[in-house]
Amino acid sequence: MTLLFHASDLHFGREDRDALDWFVAEATDAKPDAIVITGDLTMRARSAEFAAAHRWLEALPAPVSVEVGNHDLPYFDVFARFFRPYRRYDALERLIERPLALPHVTIVPLRTTARAQWRFNWSKGIVTGDRLDDTLELLGEVDTHHRLIACHHPLIEAGTSGTASTRGGRAALRALAAQGATAVLSGHVHDPFDRTEQIDGQSVRLIGAGTLSERLRDTRPSYNAIHISPTDHSMDVRHVHMA
């Protein structure tokens, strides 16, 4: 059995310390094969927030891959946002958009954030052609049964109160499905979801993680535990909520 933990939206600077400690305890007890964090490590992309996030990630007992979230781009420093947007990741750089290969499953990154967009709300998702091409190329090199895409924004809306409004998301989902993607892991909306979308005759699972922060949500702090069977390759997703 392959076990993945999927968490998102930690928002260091507005983190929920009890929820973060609970997640570490859960991971220490369950010993997942890998942990995927789908963005928004920080609240305002400050150096101190990234440093705190790095200390927390180092305590996790499994290989980690981290996606970039919209809150991880500099908020107040316009020069840094446009010209050095990822400088403050510093020691975290080796974890960012890190593909993970495990028995029966591979996790491939897709960046959905932007320094700027031709719309007022830059926090929403966008899939550019270059980024999609990079992900499709990586996906084409994978031969495991399950091929999971990890991104921050849901590619299409999932019925949560929070929205992603991801530009190019549906077209990207169609291209990913054609290349063999079996599921997309995301965050951003702060509430978990699990639904299946039929794309050109292929089923693609859309799996969203909640938040481990104090920010707005409709549900308690949570993460996803994803079990993948080595025999029939079934994928069971459980939303695990803090009591």
Secondary structure as UniProt FT lines:
FT   STRAND          2..7
FT   HELIX           17..30
FT   STRAND          34..37
FT   HELIX           47..58
FT   STRAND          64..66
FT   HELIX           70..72
FT   HELIX           78..83
FT   TURN            85..86
FT   HELIX           87..95
FT   STRAND          100..102
FT   TURN            103..104
FT   STRAND          105..109
FT   TURN            122..123
FT   HELIX           129..140
FT   STRAND          146..150
FT   HELIX           169..178
FT   TURN            179..180
FT   STRAND          183..186
FT   STRAND          193..199
FT   TURN            200..201
FT   STRAND          202..208
FT   STRAND          222..228
FT   TURN            230..232
FT   STRAND          235..241
//
